[in-house]
Amino acid sequence: MRQFRLRLPLLVLLACLTGCGSNLRVSTIQVGRSVNADNTVAGHTTTFKPDETVYVAVVIAGAGSGVVGVRWTYAGRVVGEPTKPVRGAGATEFHLQNAGGFPPGEYSVEAFLDGQSAGTRTFRVEN
């Protein structure tokens, strides 16, 4: 009986460390030219000029904590993979900028929640 008493708390702790009370999910991925005060995208678009900053908002629903990240790609190459911790529902903003300007072409941004892909958005840079 003593072994059971010791193992049960360890099992509960392990279960909580792997997602106890967390039901976070990505509800939408927004792309645009600017962000609002709540980190959602204000100017939705998928076409940018080479000198513009590209913003993405990963909007989370649910309760709990986790890690949100994005993977920016251009021409099959990863150009950035930032992550941010999150707690509960809300929007998390990421942005991509290039002081020398972006080369024209098609880009993509893939959003992740706790390492799991939540979707991809594509956008273009045009002169």
C-alpha positions as a Markdown table, in Angstrom:
| # | Residue | x | y | z |
|---|---|---|---|---|
| 1 | Met | 0.0 | 0.0 | 0.0 |
| 2 | Arg | 2.9 | 2.4 | 0.7 |
| 3 | Gln | 4.2 | 2.0 | -2.8 |
| 4 | Phe | 0.8 | 2.9 | -4.2 |
| 5 | Arg | 0.6 | 6.1 | -2.1 |
| 6 | Leu | 4.0 | 7.2 | -3.3 |
| 7 | Arg | 3.4 | 6.4 | -7.0 |
| 8 | Leu | 0.0 | 8.1 | -7.3 |
| 9 | Pro | 1.2 | 11.6 | -6.5 |
| 10 | Leu | 4.1 | 11.1 | -9.0 |
| 11 | Leu | 1.6 | 10.0 | -11.7 |
| 12 | Val | -0.7 | 13.0 | -11.1 |
| 13 | Leu | 2.3 | 15.3 | -11.2 |
| 14 | Leu | 3.5 | 13.8 | -14.5 |
| 15 | Ala | 0.1 | 14.0 | -16.0 |
| 16 | Cys | -0.1 | 17.7 | -15.1 |
| 17 | Leu | 3.3 | 18.5 | -16.5 |
| 18 | Thr | 2.2 | 17.0 | -19.8 |
| 19 | Gly | -1.0 | 19.2 | -20.1 |
| 20 | Cys | -3.1 | 19.2 | -17.0 |
| 21 | Gly | -5.8 | 21.9 | -17.3 |
| 22 | Ser | -4.6 | 23.1 | -20.7 |
| 23 | Asn | -6.9 | 23.2 | -23.7 |
| 24 | Leu | -5.2 | 25.8 | -25.8 |
| 25 | Arg | -5.8 | 25.8 | -29.5 |
| 26 | Val | -5.0 | 28.2 | -32.4 |
| 27 | Ser | -8.3 | 29.7 | -33.5 |
| 28 | Thr | -6.8 | 31.8 | -36.4 |
| 29 | Ile | -3.7 | 33.1 | -38.0 |
| 30 | Gln | -3.8 | 36.7 | -39.3 |
| 31 | Val | -1.3 | 38.4 | -41.7 |
| 32 | Gly | -1.1 | 42.1 | -42.4 |
| 33 | Arg | 0.7 | 45.4 | -42.3 |
| 34 | Ser | 0.0 | 46.5 | -38.7 |
| 35 | Val | -1.2 | 45.3 | -35.3 |
| 36 | Asn | -3.8 | 46.6 | -32.9 |
| 37 | Ala | -3.2 | 47.2 | -29.1 |
| 38 | Asp | -4.4 | 43.6 | -28.4 |
| 39 | Asn | -1.8 | 42.2 | -30.9 |
| 40 | Thr | -4.4 | 41.2 | -33.5 |
| 41 | Val | -3.7 | 42.3 | -37.1 |
| 42 | Ala | -5.2 | 45.6 | -38.1 |
| 43 | Gly | -4.5 | 45.9 | -41.8 |
| 44 | His | -5.1 | 42.4 | -43.2 |
| 45 | Thr | -3.4 | 41.7 | -46.5 |
| 46 | Thr | -1.3 | 39.1 | -48.3 |
| 47 | Thr | 0.6 | 41.5 | -50.6 |
| 48 | Phe | 3.5 | 43.6 | -49.4 |
| 49 | Lys | 6.1 | 46.0 | -50.8 |
| 50 | Pro | 9.8 | 45.1 | -50.3 |
| 51 | Asp | 10.3 | 47.7 | -47.5 |
| 52 | Glu | 7.2 | 46.9 | -45.5 |
| 53 | Thr | 7.1 | 44.9 | -42.2 |
| 54 | Val | 5.0 | 41.8 | -42.3 |
| 55 | Tyr | 3.0 | 41.0 | -39.2 |
| 56 | Val | 1.4 | 37.8 | -38.1 |
| 57 | Ala | -1.0 | 37.3 | -35.2 |
| 58 | Val | -1.5 | 33.8 | -33.8 |
| 59 | Val | -4.8 | 34.0 | -32.0 |
| 60 | Ile | -5.2 | 31.5 | -29.2 |
| 61 | Ala | -8.4 | 30.2 | -27.6 |
| 62 | Gly | -8.8 | 28.2 | -24.4 |
| 63 | Ala | -7.0 | 28.1 | -21.0 |
| 64 | Gly | -3.6 | 27.0 | -19.9 |
| 65 | Ser | -0.1 | 27.8 | -21.0 |
| 66 | Gly | 2.1 | 26.8 | -23.9 |
| 67 | Val | 4.6 | 28.0 | -26.5 |
| 68 | Val | 3.6 | 29.7 | -29.7 |
| 69 | Gly | 6.0 | 29.9 | -32.6 |
| 70 | Val | 6.2 | 30.7 | -36.3 |
| 71 | Arg | 8.4 | 29.6 | -39.1 |
| 72 | Trp | 9.0 | 32.2 | -41.8 |
| 73 | Thr | 10.1 | 30.8 | -45.2 |
| 74 | Tyr | 11.2 | 32.2 | -48.6 |
| 75 | Ala | 12.3 | 30.2 | -51.6 |
| 76 | Gly | 12.4 | 26.9 | -49.5 |
| 77 | Arg | 14.6 | 28.5 | -46.9 |
| 78 | Val | 13.8 | 29.2 | -43.3 |
| 79 | Val | 14.4 | 32.9 | -42.5 |
| 80 | Gly | 13.3 | 32.9 | -38.9 |
| 81 | Glu | 11.7 | 30.7 | -36.2 |
| 82 | Pro | 10.8 | 32.8 | -33.2 |
| 83 | Thr | 8.8 | 31.5 | -30.2 |
| 84 | Lys | 7.0 | 33.1 | -27.3 |
| 85 | Pro | 5.4 | 31.7 | -24.2 |
| 86 | Val | 1.6 | 32.2 | -23.8 |
| 87 | Arg | -0.9 | 32.0 | -21.0 |
| 88 | Gly | -4.6 | 31.7 | -21.9 |
| 89 | Ala | -6.5 | 33.1 | -24.8 |
| 90 | Gly | -5.3 | 36.1 | -26.8 |
| 91 | Ala | -3.2 | 37.1 | -29.8 |
| 92 | Thr | 0.5 | 36.7 | -30.0 |
| 93 | Glu | 2.3 | 39.0 | -32.5 |
| 94 | Phe | 5.4 | 38.2 | -34.6 |
| 95 | His | 6.9 | 40.3 | -37.4 |
| 96 | Leu | 9.4 | 40.0 | -40.2 |
| 97 | Gln | 11.3 | 42.9 | -41.5 |
| 98 | Asn | 14.4 | 43.4 | -43.6 |
| 99 | Ala | 16.3 | 46.7 | -43.5 |
| 100 | Gly | 17.5 | 46.1 | -47.1 |
| 101 | Gly | 14.1 | 45.2 | -48.4 |
| 102 | Phe | 12.6 | 41.8 | -49.2 |
| 103 | Pro | 13.2 | 40.2 | -52.5 |
| 104 | Pro | 10.0 | 39.9 | -54.6 |
| 105 | Gly | 8.4 | 36.5 | -54.4 |
| 106 | Glu | 6.2 | 34.2 | -52.4 |
| 107 | Tyr | 6.7 | 33.7 | -48.7 |
| 108 | Ser | 5.0 | 31.6 | -46.0 |
| 109 | Val | 4.5 | 31.7 | -42.3 |
| 110 | Glu | 3.6 | 28.5 | -40.4 |
| 111 | Ala | 2.3 | 28.8 | -36.9 |
| 112 | Phe | 2.9 | 26.3 | -34.1 |
| 113 | Leu | 1.5 | 25.6 | -30.7 |
| 114 | Asp | 3.7 | 23.5 | -28.4 |
| 115 | Gly | 5.6 | 22.3 | -31.4 |
| 116 | Gln | 2.5 | 21.2 | -33.4 |
| 117 | Ser | 1.7 | 22.9 | -36.7 |
| 118 | Ala | -1.5 | 24.9 | -36.5 |
| 119 | Gly | -1.6 | 26.1 | -40.1 |
| 120 | Thr | 0.3 | 28.1 | -42.8 |
| 121 | Arg | -0.4 | 31.4 | -44.5 |
| 122 | Thr | 1.2 | 32.5 | -47.7 |
| 123 | Phe | 1.9 | 36.1 | -48.8 |
| 124 | Arg | 3.7 | 37.9 | -51.7 |
| 125 | Val | 6.2 | 40.6 | -51.9 |
| 126 | Glu | 5.9 | 42.7 | -55.1 |
| 127 | Asn | 7.7 | 45.8 | -56.3 |
